[in-house]
Amino acid sequence: MVPPNTSNIKFVGRKDEEELIYLLQNAKSLIFCGEEDFGIVPIESFAAGKPVFAYYGGGLKETMLPKVTGDFFYDKN
């Protein structure tokens, strides 16, 4: 199996508010693997006009419009 090209993916860790805003505004999209009752990070990404690719679970099922504001994946493997 050939590993995917991950040269454009960055794990940035914890950031302060200004850095987070800059990163979201300049990102192509957000990958959200969590399962929360209400995830604020995807909502912030929507506010920045960026799509979210997220695990199908938690409150995001109620706030994301598939194929409009992002899309879901169903297996975390």
N, C-alpha and C positions, 0 to 999 in steps of 0.2 A: 504494500500500500504506500502510495506517495503522500507525504505530509502536505497539507495545504500551504499556500503561500501566506505567511503571517507577517511579512515585512511591513505591512501597513497597520498592524494592530499594536497598541501600546497599553501596558498596564501602568497606570500612573500613581496608584495609591491614594492616600488621603490628601485632599487639597483644600485650601481655604476658599471662601466664597468667590473672590475675584478670579482666582485661577480656574475654579469650576465653571464659572460663566464663560470665560475665554475658551476653555476646552470644548464646552458644549456648542458654542457659537461656531467653532472652527472644525468640528467633527463632521464626518460623513453620516454617521449613524451611531446608535448605542446598542450594545449587546447587554441584555439584562437577564441573568440566570437565576435570580432570586425568586422566592415565592412568598410574598407578603400580603397582608390584608389590604394595604393601600401603599403602594410603592411611590414615593415622591420623586425619585430620580427619573423614572420614565416620564412623569408629568412635566418635570423641568426640561427634559429633552423635547417633548412636544411643544412646549412654550418657546423653545429656541428654533422650532421648525425642523427638527431632525427626527427621522424615523427611528423606531425601536424594534429590534429583533429580540423577542423575549420568550422565555419558557411559559407554556400555557398552564397557568395556575394562579391562585390568589386573586386579588382585586383587579389586577391588570386585565383580566377577562372582561371586566365591566367598563374599563376606561379606554382601551385601545380598539380602534376600528381596523380589523385585518385588511390588508392590501390598500389602506388609506393612510393611517398614521404609523404603520409598521406591519409586522407579521409575527406569527408564533412558531416555535418549534416545540415538539411534543416529547422528545427523548433527550435526556441530559448526557447521553453517551455520545 
